[in-house]
Amino acid sequence: MLTISEVSRRSRVAASALRFYEARGLISSVRAQPTARRHYHPDVLARIEFIQRAQQVGLSLGEIGDCLALLPRSTPAAKSDWTAVARAVTPRLDRQVAVIEELRAQLRSDWMSRSLAARA
């Protein structure tokens, strides 16, 4: 089991963010008593990495939570569990990629053409 400071150091995520993720149900810790220190299973590091990467590409915490709900809570996630997460998130990522590609195409054609014409 890992302490919150160990998880924070290994994941490079602030302890306050870890507590926030836990309050939102994205990760979970084990405590012997309500006032005891938080301890995390090492599997939490993969969940945190997923949270961070998913946020970077624009997924909301709600969407991330929906994906993480596909993983088991009481045992470490197996490769098949993460495959289910990948299948669930892929359509959302595909839509995000399409929006980005559309914007890039507009920037390269319409907006650049108009910008050059306005300067002439």
Beta strands, then each sheet from edge to edge (+ up, - down):
strand 1: 2-3
strand 2: 39-40
sheet 1: 1+ 2-
end
